[in-house]
Amino acid sequence: MWEHSFRDKAAETRLFRSRAITLAVFILLMISILVWRMAYLQITLHDKYKDLSENNRIQLQPIAPNRGLIYDRNGVLLAENVPSYSLVLVPERVTDMDKTIEFLDTLIGVSERDREQFDKRKKLRRRPFEPIVLRHKLSEEEIAQVMVNRMYLPGVDVEAQLVRHYPLGESFAHVLGYVGRINQKEQATLDADAETKRRYSATQYIGKLGVEKRYEADLHGEVGYQKVETNARGRIIQVLEQQDPTPGQDITLHLDSRLQTLAQKEMKGMRGALVAIEVATGGILSLYSNPSFDPNLFVTGISHKDYSDLRDNPDLPLFDRTIRGQYPPASTLKPFIGLAAVNSGITNWGETIDDQGWFQLENDERLYRDWKRTGHGVVNLERAIVESCDTYFYEMAVRAGIDTISPFLAQFGFGRDMTLDVINALPGLLPDRDWKRARRKSFWYAGDTVNLGIGQGFMLVTPLQLATATSVLASHGEWKVPRLIYAHDDVIDEVPHGDIPDIELNNVKDWDRMSNAMSKVITGTHGTARRLLSRLDFPIAGKTGTAQVVGIKQDEEYDSESLKERLRDHALFIAFAPVDKPEIAVAVVIENGESAGRTAGPIAQSIINEYLGGAEG
């Protein structure tokens, strides 16, 4: 009661009113700020947030161009693009990557290699929201499994794309090479140039070897773009604008698939290489290394097991013997040594020597043995070519000297890479005084010249170089630069002759005389390739060669049976046909093949018969 009598109602009313006014002012202030903020965002910053909204909804995506096709000279497709379906993930849209991959593993199976490759690709530089491939080559059943469970897999999709395929597989593996996924080093190189970076903005593959790498710029094409509208899950709703990509150019090669597949068949079970060249144009008709491999394994990523099998194979299927195998030319060099000798004037076609089975330098006790222990008797240059008389060429090489021989051989392309568009080709080795002084820190001795006379010693050649020199010999010294390319998009490439001078002999008749001598290697009674006579559909000029793999002491005889297979002599054979008007030149090397007349020669003859027989038909 006393407490009630002391309350001041007027003070309480004033206090309430002041608090109410304060609260009202605060609320009004907050509403004003909110209104201002809404006006600022929706009016002042309207354009900015409109653009941000558009960027979330509308994306500019690059479109990969279709890679150009590769054909052989007869229109046979050598490299094509086939549709393939891949499982892709967009990391920015995947809520839980580990659980998503585990779920996909239960659906369609995801191997450890798939995961490893996915992790590697995820670490590479890429555009935001760019899909990353988890698995290639999905089957129809696997595609169905993914699509049925699509609602449980945010950021997961099945993407259709064209991938490279090589219909003839192993036959063209080394010469065509293959395309593969762009690795980190290649990506850094592409990103270094703005124009190149733009061209490859939609591309995951690039030429790795061979023709695919050499003509990458032509085959790749130009990137296109499309402006698309997407939903919140990143799926395309509609295409708003599109600029189509420009497909890569189709290219046609001089290669003949008939010869290439025949070479594969003929060389089955052997190690070696075959090169065939069209004499009139320099076009490379066949460039085959055996054993080979399936390039399709590398396109979308080769498995560790498959790569290990290829890498560890003692027959070296990944090694391209046609351009990187370097062998002593052995007796296939004798026609060129013979021409050097007669052209220098130190001998002529009529001069003879008495071959007793050995040759000896003055003031030297060493005997340089002929392959025929009893000798060939009285021989001139023609007979020395036909019977491959070592003693004759020992003497002629010493008479001519290295200062005459080496420059003469260089005119045929020995010791140099003379091709137009064959990448990674080795130059071989054409020795001379300067080379030995620089590389061996030694003088050039007469014994070095003796060995060079029969294509042994320091000299090394690739099968491609042998075929090139044989083609120049067949054309009487006229140079046609060896090349693979024939046409771009059906427009024939006009390849310039270049600055390589033709070879001019002092007596032009020496060309025909050498051709006739080489034809008797097959038709002559004592010709080293007379085995070919039974299948001689076309007149062939040829020369056999046997290159030592291991050294034989002076008084020892070569015993094939006592040597391991890989230590036996290499067999070499060069040829051109027809003799009077050559159209094709061939070089064959069979590692550890021993007798060229029995191994390399018949292979070259099969190629010649197929080419000329098909041309007649």
C-alpha positions as CSV (number, residue, x, y, z in Angstrom):
1,M,0.0,0.0,0.0
2,W,2.8,2.4,0.9
3,E,4.7,1.4,-2.2
4,H,1.7,2.2,-4.4
5,S,1.4,5.7,-3.0
6,F,5.0,6.6,-4.0
7,R,4.8,5.7,-7.8
8,D,5.3,8.6,-10.3
9,K,3.0,7.8,-13.2
10,A,4.0,10.9,-15.2
11,A,7.7,9.9,-15.1
12,E,6.9,6.4,-16.2
13,T,4.9,7.8,-19.1
14,R,7.8,10.0,-20.2
15,L,10.2,7.1,-20.0
16,F,8.0,4.9,-22.1
17,R,7.5,7.6,-24.7
18,S,11.2,8.3,-25.0
19,R,12.0,4.6,-25.4
20,A,9.3,4.2,-28.0
21,I,10.6,7.1,-29.9
22,T,14.1,5.8,-29.8
23,L,13.0,2.4,-31.0
24,A,10.9,3.9,-33.8
25,V,13.9,6.0,-34.9
26,F,16.1,3.0,-34.8
27,I,13.6,0.9,-36.8
28,L,13.2,3.7,-39.3
29,L,16.9,4.1,-39.7
30,M,17.3,0.3,-40.3
31,I,14.5,0.4,-42.9
32,S,16.1,3.3,-44.6
33,I,19.5,1.6,-44.7
34,L,17.8,-1.6,-46.1
35,V,16.0,0.4,-48.7
36,W,19.2,2.2,-49.6
37,R,21.1,-1.0,-49.9
38,M,18.4,-2.6,-52.0
39,A,18.4,0.4,-54.3
40,Y,22.2,0.4,-54.5
41,L,22.3,-3.3,-55.4
42,Q,19.4,-3.3,-57.8
43,I,19.9,0.1,-59.4
44,T,23.5,1.3,-59.0
45,L,25.1,-2.2,-59.3
46,H,22.5,-3.6,-61.6
47,D,24.8,-4.0,-64.6
48,K,27.5,-5.7,-62.5
49,Y,25.3,-8.3,-60.9
50,K,23.5,-8.9,-64.2
51,D,26.8,-9.7,-65.8
52,L,27.7,-12.0,-62.9
53,S,24.4,-13.7,-63.1
54,E,24.8,-14.1,-66.9
55,N,28.2,-15.6,-66.4
56,N,26.8,-18.2,-64.0
57,R,24.1,-19.1,-66.5
58,I,25.8,-18.5,-69.8
59,Q,29.2,-19.9,-70.7
60,L,31.5,-19.5,-73.6
61,Q,32.9,-23.0,-74.5
62,P,35.5,-23.8,-77.1
63,I,34.7,-26.6,-79.6
64,A,37.5,-28.9,-80.7
65,P,38.0,-29.3,-84.5
66,N,37.9,-32.7,-86.1
67,R,41.4,-33.9,-86.8
68,G,42.3,-34.3,-90.5
69,L,42.4,-37.8,-92.0
70,I,45.4,-39.5,-93.4
71,Y,45.3,-41.6,-96.6
72,D,47.8,-43.6,-98.6
73,R,48.5,-43.0,-102.3
74,N,45.5,-45.2,-103.3
75,G,43.0,-43.6,-101.1
76,V,43.2,-46.2,-98.3
77,L,42.4,-44.7,-94.9
78,L,45.3,-44.9,-92.6
79,A,44.2,-42.7,-89.7
80,E,40.6,-41.9,-88.9
81,N,38.4,-40.5,-86.1
82,V,35.9,-42.8,-84.5
83,P,33.2,-42.0,-81.8
84,S,34.0,-43.0,-78.3
85,Y,32.1,-42.4,-75.0
86,S,34.0,-41.3,-71.9
87,L,33.0,-40.9,-68.3
88,V,33.8,-37.4,-67.2
89,L,33.7,-35.5,-63.9
90,V,33.6,-31.7,-63.3
91,P,35.4,-31.3,-59.9
92,E,33.7,-28.0,-59.2
93,R,30.3,-29.7,-59.2
94,V,31.2,-32.9,-57.4
95,T,30.2,-32.7,-53.8
96,D,32.3,-35.6,-52.5
97,M,34.9,-36.9,-55.0
98,D,36.0,-40.0,-53.1
99,K,32.4,-41.2,-52.6
100,T,31.4,-40.4,-56.1
101,I,34.3,-42.5,-57.6
102,E,33.5,-45.3,-55.2
103,F,29.9,-45.3,-56.3
104,L,31.0,-45.3,-60.0
105,D,33.3,-48.2,-59.2
106,T,30.4,-50.2,-58.0
107,L,28.4,-49.3,-61.1
108,I,30.8,-49.8,-63.9
109,G,34.2,-50.5,-62.4
110,V,37.1,-47.9,-62.1
111,S,40.6,-49.4,-62.1
112,E,43.5,-48.1,-60.1
113,R,45.1,-46.8,-63.3
114,D,42.0,-44.9,-64.2
115,R,42.2,-43.2,-60.8
116,E,45.9,-42.5,-61.1
117,Q,45.4,-40.9,-64.6
118,F,42.4,-38.9,-63.3
119,D,44.4,-37.5,-60.4
120,K,47.2,-36.5,-62.8
121,R,44.8,-34.8,-65.2
122,K,43.1,-33.0,-62.2
123,K,46.5,-31.5,-61.3
124,L,47.1,-30.1,-64.8
125,R,46.2,-26.6,-65.6
126,R,42.7,-26.4,-67.0
127,R,39.7,-24.1,-67.5
128,P,37.1,-23.8,-64.7
129,F,34.3,-26.3,-65.0
130,E,36.2,-28.2,-67.6
131,P,35.4,-31.9,-67.4
132,I,38.1,-34.4,-66.7
133,V,38.0,-37.9,-68.1
134,L,37.8,-40.8,-65.6
135,R,37.3,-43.7,-68.0
136,H,37.4,-44.1,-71.7
137,K,35.6,-46.4,-74.1
138,L,32.4,-47.0,-72.2
139,S,30.1,-49.8,-73.5
140,E,26.4,-49.2,-74.1
141,E,25.6,-51.1,-70.9
142,E,28.0,-48.9,-68.8
143,I,26.5,-45.8,-70.3
144,A,23.0,-46.9,-69.3
145,Q,24.2,-47.6,-65.8
146,V,25.6,-44.1,-65.4
147,M,22.6,-42.4,-66.9
148,V,20.0,-44.3,-64.8
149,N,21.9,-43.1,-61.6
150,R,22.5,-39.6,-62.9
151,M,20.5,-37.9,-60.2
152,Y,22.8,-39.3,-57.6
153,L,25.9,-38.2,-59.4
154,P,26.2,-34.4,-59.6
155,G,29.1,-33.3,-61.8
156,V,29.3,-36.7,-63.6
157,D,28.4,-37.1,-67.2
158,V,29.0,-39.2,-70.3
159,E,30.8,-37.3,-73.0
160,A,30.9,-38.4,-76.7
161,Q,34.0,-37.5,-78.6
162,L,36.0,-38.5,-81.7
163,V,39.3,-40.3,-81.0
164,R,42.0,-41.3,-83.3
165,H,42.0,-44.8,-84.7
166,Y,44.5,-46.6,-87.0
167,P,42.8,-49.3,-89.0
168,L,46.0,-50.9,-90.2
169,G,47.6,-50.8,-86.8
170,E,51.0,-52.3,-86.6
171,S,51.7,-51.9,-90.4
172,F,52.0,-48.2,-90.1
173,A,52.9,-47.6,-86.4
174,H,56.4,-46.2,-86.8
175,V,55.8,-44.1,-89.9
176,L,52.5,-42.6,-88.9
177,G,53.2,-42.4,-85.2
178,Y,50.2,-41.7,-83.0
179,V,48.3,-39.0,-81.1
180,G,48.1,-39.0,-77.3
181,R,46.9,-36.9,-74.5
182,I,48.7,-33.6,-74.0
183,N,51.2,-34.0,-71.1
184,Q,52.3,-31.3,-68.7
185,K,55.4,-30.4,-70.6
186,E,53.6,-30.1,-73.8
187,Q,50.8,-28.0,-72.2
188,A,53.4,-25.6,-70.8
189,T,54.9,-25.2,-74.3
190,L,51.4,-24.6,-75.8
191,D,50.5,-22.1,-73.2
192,A,53.7,-20.1,-73.8
193,D,52.2,-18.7,-77.1
194,A,48.8,-17.0,-76.9
195,E,47.7,-18.1,-80.4
196,T,48.8,-21.7,-79.9
197,K,47.1,-21.7,-76.5
198,R,43.8,-20.6,-78.2
199,R,44.1,-23.2,-80.9
200,Y,44.4,-26.0,-78.3
201,S,41.9,-24.6,-75.8
202,A,39.4,-27.5,-76.6
203,T,42.0,-30.1,-77.5
204,Q,43.2,-32.9,-75.3
205,Y,45.3,-34.7,-77.9
206,I,48.4,-33.9,-79.9
207,G,50.6,-35.8,-82.4
208,K,53.4,-37.6,-80.6
209,L,55.5,-39.3,-83.3
210,G,55.9,-39.7,-87.0
211,V,53.5,-38.2,-89.5
212,E,51.1,-37.2,-86.8
213,K,53.7,-35.0,-85.2
214,R,55.3,-33.7,-88.4
215,Y,52.0,-32.5,-89.8
216,E,50.4,-31.6,-86.5
217,A,49.8,-28.0,-87.6
218,D,47.9,-29.1,-90.7
219,L,46.0,-32.0,-89.1
220,H,44.8,-30.2,-86.0
221,G,42.4,-27.5,-87.5
222,E,41.1,-24.3,-85.9
223,V,39.1,-24.2,-82.7
224,G,35.4,-23.1,-82.7
225,Y,33.2,-21.5,-79.9
226,Q,29.7,-21.8,-78.6
227,K,27.8,-19.6,-76.1
228,V,25.5,-21.9,-74.0
229,E,23.0,-21.5,-71.3
230,T,23.4,-23.9,-68.4
231,N,21.3,-24.9,-65.4
232,A,22.5,-25.0,-61.8
233,R,24.0,-28.5,-62.3
234,G,26.1,-27.2,-65.2
235,R,24.2,-29.1,-67.9
236,I,23.6,-27.3,-71.2
237,I,20.0,-26.1,-71.7
238,Q,20.4,-24.4,-75.0
239,V,23.1,-23.1,-77.4
240,L,22.7,-19.4,-77.9
241,E,25.5,-18.7,-80.4
242,Q,28.0,-20.9,-82.2
243,Q,31.1,-20.5,-84.4
244,D,31.9,-23.8,-86.0
245,P,35.5,-25.1,-85.8
246,T,37.5,-25.5,-89.0
247,P,38.5,-29.2,-89.4
248,G,42.1,-30.1,-89.9
249,Q,43.3,-30.8,-93.4
250,D,43.2,-34.3,-94.8
251,I,46.6,-35.4,-96.1
252,T,47.6,-38.0,-98.6
253,L,51.0,-39.8,-98.4
254,H,53.1,-41.5,-101.0
255,L,52.9,-44.6,-98.9
256,D,51.4,-47.7,-100.4
257,S,49.4,-49.8,-98.0
258,R,49.8,-52.8,-100.2
259,L,53.6,-52.7,-99.9
260,Q,53.4,-51.9,-96.2
261,T,51.2,-54.8,-95.3
262,L,53.2,-57.1,-97.6
263,A,56.4,-56.0,-95.8
264,Q,54.8,-56.9,-92.5
265,K,53.8,-60.3,-93.8
266,E,57.2,-61.0,-95.4
267,M,59.2,-60.0,-92.3
268,K,57.1,-61.9,-89.8
269,G,59.4,-63.4,-87.1
270,M,62.3,-61.3,-88.2
271,R,64.0,-58.1,-86.9
272,G,64.8,-55.5,-89.5
273,A,63.6,-52.7,-91.8
274,L,62.4,-52.1,-95.3
275,V,62.3,-48.9,-97.3
276,A,60.9,-48.4,-100.8
277,I,61.1,-45.2,-102.8
278,E,59.5,-44.1,-106.1
279,V,62.5,-43.2,-108.2
280,A,60.7,-40.5,-110.4
281,T,59.4,-38.5,-107.4
282,G,61.3,-39.4,-104.3
283,G,58.0,-40.4,-102.7
284,I,58.5,-43.0,-99.9
285,L,56.3,-46.0,-100.9
286,S,57.1,-48.1,-97.8
287,L,58.8,-47.4,-94.5
288,Y,58.4,-50.4,-92.3
289,S,60.2,-51.5,-89.2
290,N,59.7,-55.0,-87.7
291,P,58.7,-55.9,-85.1
292,S,56.1,-53.2,-84.7
293,F,53.3,-52.4,-82.2
294,D,49.7,-51.3,-82.1
295,P,49.5,-47.5,-82.0
296,N,45.9,-47.6,-80.9
297,L,47.1,-48.6,-77.4
298,F,48.6,-45.2,-76.9
299,V,45.8,-43.0,-78.0
300,T,43.7,-42.9,-74.8
301,G,46.5,-44.0,-72.6
302,I,48.4,-47.3,-72.6
303,S,48.3,-49.5,-69.5
304,H,51.4,-50.1,-67.4
305,K,51.4,-53.8,-68.3
306,D,51.1,-53.2,-72.1
307,Y,53.8,-50.5,-72.0
308,S,56.1,-52.7,-69.9
309,D,55.6,-55.6,-72.3
310,L,56.7,-53.3,-75.2
311,R,59.5,-51.6,-73.4
312,D,61.0,-54.8,-72.1
313,N,60.7,-56.9,-75.3
314,P,64.3,-57.8,-76.4
315,D,63.2,-57.4,-80.0
316,L,62.6,-53.6,-79.4
317,P,59.2,-53.2,-81.1
318,L,59.2,-49.5,-80.2
319,F,62.5,-48.9,-82.0
320,D,62.1,-47.5,-85.5
321,R,64.9,-49.3,-87.4
322,T,64.1,-47.6,-90.7
323,I,65.4,-44.2,-89.6
324,R,67.2,-44.8,-86.3
325,G,68.8,-48.2,-86.9
326,Q,72.4,-47.6,-88.0
327,Y,74.2,-50.5,-89.6
328,P,77.5,-51.1,-91.5
329,P,76.4,-51.0,-95.2
330,A,78.7,-53.9,-96.0
331,S,78.8,-55.0,-99.6
332,T,75.8,-52.8,-100.6
333,L,78.4,-50.0,-100.7
334,K,80.4,-51.7,-103.4
335,P,78.5,-50.2,-106.4
336,F,79.2,-46.7,-105.0
337,I,82.9,-47.5,-104.3
338,G,83.1,-48.9,-107.8
339,L,81.7,-45.7,-109.3
340,A,84.1,-43.6,-107.2
341,A,87.0,-45.6,-108.5
342,V,86.2,-45.4,-112.2
343,N,85.1,-41.8,-112.0
344,S,88.4,-40.8,-110.3
345,G,90.3,-42.5,-113.1
346,I,92.3,-44.9,-110.9
347,T,90.7,-47.9,-112.7
348,N,88.4,-48.7,-115.6
349,W,85.8,-51.4,-116.5
350,G,88.4,-53.4,-118.4
351,E,91.2,-53.6,-115.8
352,T,91.5,-56.8,-113.9
353,I,93.3,-58.0,-110.7
354,D,94.2,-61.4,-109.6
355,D,92.2,-62.3,-106.4
356,Q,93.9,-65.1,-104.5
357,G,91.6,-64.7,-101.5
358,W,93.4,-61.9,-99.6
359,F,94.7,-58.4,-99.8
360,Q,97.8,-57.0,-98.1
361,L,99.0,-53.4,-97.6
362,E,102.7,-52.6,-98.2
363,N,104.8,-53.0,-95.0
364,D,101.9,-54.6,-93.2
365,E,101.8,-58.3,-92.2
366,R,98.0,-58.3,-91.8
367,L,96.0,-60.2,-94.5
368,Y,92.5,-58.8,-95.3
369,R,90.6,-61.9,-96.3
370,D,88.0,-62.2,-99.0
371,W,84.7,-63.8,-98.1
372,K,85.6,-66.6,-100.5
373,R,88.7,-68.1,-98.9
374,T,90.2,-69.4,-102.2
375,G,89.6,-66.1,-104.0
376,H,87.8,-65.3,-107.3
377,G,90.7,-65.4,-109.7
378,V,91.0,-62.8,-112.3
379,V,88.2,-60.2,-111.8
380,N,87.3,-56.8,-113.3
381,L,84.8,-54.3,-111.8
382,E,81.7,-56.0,-113.3
383,R,82.6,-59.4,-112.0
384,A,83.6,-57.9,-108.6
385,I,80.1,-56.5,-108.3
386,V,78.4,-59.7,-109.4
387,E,80.4,-62.0,-107.1
388,S,80.9,-59.4,-104.4
389,C,84.7,-59.8,-104.5
390,D,86.2,-58.2,-101.4
391,T,89.8,-58.2,-102.5
392,Y,89.0,-56.1,-105.6
393,F,87.4,-53.3,-103.5
394,Y,90.1,-53.5,-100.9
395,E,92.6,-52.5,-103.6
396,M,90.4,-49.9,-105.3
397,A,89.6,-48.2,-102.1
398,V,93.3,-47.9,-101.2
399,R,94.1,-46.6,-104.7
400,A,91.3,-44.0,-104.5
401,G,92.0,-43.0,-100.9
402,I,89.6,-41.6,-98.3
403,D,89.9,-38.1,-99.6
404,T,88.3,-39.2,-102.9
405,I,85.8,-41.8,-101.5
406,S,84.2,-39.8,-98.7
407,P,83.2,-36.7,-100.7
408,F,81.9,-38.9,-103.5
409,L,79.7,-41.0,-101.2
410,A,78.4,-37.8,-99.6
411,Q,76.8,-36.9,-102.9
412,F,74.5,-39.9,-102.5
413,G,73.3,-38.6,-99.1
414,F,75.4,-40.8,-96.9
415,G,76.3,-39.2,-93.5
416,R,73.4,-36.7,-93.8
417,D,69.7,-36.6,-93.2
418,M,68.4,-35.8,-96.7
419,T,64.6,-36.3,-96.2
420,L,62.0,-33.6,-96.4
421,D,59.5,-34.7,-93.7
422,V,60.7,-37.8,-91.9
423,I,61.3,-36.6,-88.3
424,N,64.0,-38.0,-86.0
425,A,65.9,-39.6,-88.8
426,L,69.6,-40.2,-87.8
427,P,72.3,-39.1,-90.2
428,G,74.4,-42.3,-90.1
429,L,78.2,-41.9,-90.2
430,L,80.4,-41.2,-93.2
431,P,83.9,-41.1,-91.8
432,D,86.9,-39.1,-93.1
433,R,90.2,-37.8,-91.7
434,D,88.6,-34.8,-89.9
435,W,86.0,-37.0,-88.2
436,K,88.6,-39.5,-86.9
437,R,90.9,-36.7,-85.7
438,A,88.0,-35.0,-83.9
439,R,86.1,-38.0,-82.5
440,R,88.8,-40.6,-82.1
441,K,91.8,-38.3,-81.5
442,S,93.7,-40.4,-84.1
443,F,95.0,-40.3,-87.6
444,W,93.3,-42.0,-90.6
445,Y,95.2,-45.1,-91.6
446,A,95.3,-47.1,-94.8
447,G,93.7,-50.0,-93.0
448,D,90.6,-47.8,-92.3
449,T,90.3,-47.2,-96.0
450,V,90.5,-51.0,-96.7
451,N,87.6,-51.6,-94.3
452,L,85.6,-48.8,-95.8
453,G,86.1,-50.4,-99.3
454,I,83.7,-53.2,-98.4
455,G,81.3,-51.1,-96.2
456,Q,82.8,-52.1,-92.9
457,G,84.8,-50.2,-90.3
458,F,83.4,-46.9,-89.0
459,M,80.8,-46.2,-91.6
460,L,77.1,-46.6,-90.6
461,V,73.9,-46.1,-92.6
462,T,70.2,-46.2,-91.9
463,P,67.9,-48.3,-94.2
464,L,66.3,-45.0,-95.3
465,Q,69.7,-43.7,-96.4
466,L,70.5,-46.9,-98.3
467,A,67.2,-46.7,-100.2
468,T,67.8,-43.0,-100.9
469,A,71.3,-43.7,-102.3
470,T,69.9,-46.6,-104.4
471,S,67.2,-44.3,-105.8
472,V,69.8,-41.7,-106.8
473,L,71.9,-44.4,-108.4
474,A,68.9,-45.7,-110.3
475,S,68.1,-42.2,-111.6
476,H,71.7,-41.8,-112.9
477,G,72.5,-39.2,-110.2
478,E,69.3,-37.1,-110.4
479,W,68.2,-36.1,-106.9
480,K,64.6,-36.3,-105.8
481,V,64.3,-35.4,-102.1
482,P,62.7,-38.4,-100.3
483,R,59.3,-37.3,-98.8
484,L,56.2,-38.8,-97.4
485,I,53.7,-36.0,-98.2
486,Y,51.8,-36.2,-101.5
487,A,48.8,-33.9,-101.1
488,H,46.9,-31.6,-98.7
489,D,43.1,-31.8,-99.1
490,D,43.6,-33.3,-102.6
491,V,45.9,-30.5,-103.7
492,I,49.2,-32.1,-104.7
493,D,52.2,-30.6,-102.9
494,E,54.8,-29.2,-105.3
495,V,58.1,-30.0,-103.4
496,P,61.1,-28.0,-104.6
497,H,64.2,-29.8,-105.7
498,G,66.2,-27.9,-103.1
499,D,69.8,-27.0,-103.4
500,I,71.0,-30.6,-103.7
501,P,73.1,-30.9,-106.8
502,D,72.7,-33.8,-109.2
503,I,75.7,-36.2,-109.5
504,E,77.6,-35.8,-112.7
505,L,80.0,-38.6,-113.7
506,N,82.9,-38.0,-116.1
507,N,81.5,-40.7,-118.3
508,V,77.7,-41.0,-118.2
509,K,77.9,-44.5,-119.6
510,D,79.2,-45.6,-116.2
511,W,75.6,-45.4,-114.8
512,D,74.3,-48.0,-117.3
513,R,77.4,-50.2,-116.8
514,M,76.9,-50.3,-113.1
515,S,73.2,-51.0,-113.5
516,N,74.0,-53.9,-115.9
517,A,76.6,-55.3,-113.4
518,M,74.0,-55.1,-110.6
519,S,71.4,-56.9,-112.8
520,K,73.9,-59.8,-113.2
521,V,73.9,-60.1,-109.4
522,I,70.6,-61.9,-110.0
523,T,70.9,-63.2,-113.5
524,G,74.6,-64.2,-113.5
525,T,75.7,-67.8,-112.9
526,H,77.8,-66.8,-109.9
527,G,75.6,-63.8,-108.8
528,T,75.2,-63.6,-105.1
529,A,71.4,-63.2,-105.4
530,R,70.8,-65.7,-108.1
531,R,68.1,-67.3,-105.9
532,L,65.8,-64.5,-107.0
533,L,66.0,-65.7,-110.7
534,S,63.2,-68.2,-110.2
535,R,60.7,-65.5,-109.4
536,L,62.1,-62.8,-111.7
537,D,58.9,-61.2,-113.0
538,F,60.7,-57.9,-113.7
539,P,64.4,-57.3,-114.4
540,I,66.1,-56.2,-111.2
541,A,69.4,-54.6,-110.4
542,G,70.6,-55.5,-106.9
543,K,73.4,-55.9,-104.5
544,T,73.7,-58.1,-101.5
545,G,75.6,-57.3,-98.3
546,T,76.6,-59.1,-95.1
547,A,77.5,-57.0,-92.1
548,Q,79.5,-58.5,-89.3
549,V,78.1,-58.1,-85.8
550,V,81.1,-59.6,-84.0
551,G,84.7,-59.4,-85.1
552,I,86.4,-62.5,-86.6
553,K,90.1,-62.9,-86.0
554,Q,92.5,-63.0,-89.0
555,D,92.8,-66.7,-89.4
556,E,89.3,-67.7,-88.1
557,E,86.4,-68.7,-90.3
558,Y,82.8,-67.5,-89.7
559,D,80.9,-70.3,-88.0
560,S,77.2,-69.5,-87.9
561,E,76.3,-72.5,-85.8
562,S,78.7,-71.6,-83.0
563,L,77.3,-68.1,-82.6
564,K,74.2,-67.0,-80.7
565,E,71.4,-66.0,-83.1
566,R,71.8,-62.3,-82.2
567,L,75.5,-62.3,-82.9
568,R,75.2,-63.6,-86.4
569,D,75.7,-61.3,-89.4
570,H,73.1,-58.8,-90.6
571,A,71.8,-59.4,-94.2
572,L,71.4,-56.3,-96.4
573,F,70.0,-56.0,-99.9
574,I,69.5,-53.0,-102.2
575,A,67.7,-53.1,-105.6
576,F,65.9,-51.1,-108.2
577,A,63.6,-52.1,-111.1
578,P,63.0,-52.3,-114.0
579,V,66.7,-52.1,-114.9
580,D,66.3,-50.0,-118.1
581,K,63.7,-47.6,-116.7
582,P,63.7,-47.8,-112.9
583,E,60.5,-47.0,-111.1
584,I,61.2,-48.3,-107.5
585,A,64.2,-48.5,-105.3
586,V,64.3,-50.8,-102.3
587,A,66.6,-51.4,-99.3
588,V,66.1,-54.2,-96.8
589,V,68.0,-54.9,-93.6
590,I,67.4,-58.2,-91.7
591,E,69.2,-58.3,-88.4
592,N,71.2,-61.5,-88.0
593,G,69.8,-62.7,-91.3
594,E,73.2,-63.9,-92.5
595,S,72.6,-64.6,-96.2
596,A,71.1,-61.7,-98.0
597,G,70.3,-63.8,-101.0
598,R,68.2,-66.1,-98.8
599,T,66.5,-63.5,-96.5
600,A,66.7,-59.8,-97.4
601,G,66.7,-60.4,-101.2
602,P,63.4,-62.3,-101.6
603,I,61.6,-59.7,-99.4
604,A,62.8,-56.9,-101.7
605,Q,61.8,-58.9,-104.8
606,S,58.3,-59.4,-103.3
607,I,57.9,-55.7,-102.8
608,I,59.1,-55.0,-106.4
609,N,56.8,-57.6,-107.9
610,E,53.8,-56.3,-106.0
611,Y,54.5,-52.7,-106.9
612,L,55.2,-53.2,-110.6
613,G,52.6,-55.9,-111.0
614,G,50.0,-53.7,-109.4
615,A,51.0,-50.8,-111.6
616,E,50.6,-53.0,-114.7
617,G,47.2,-54.2,-113.5
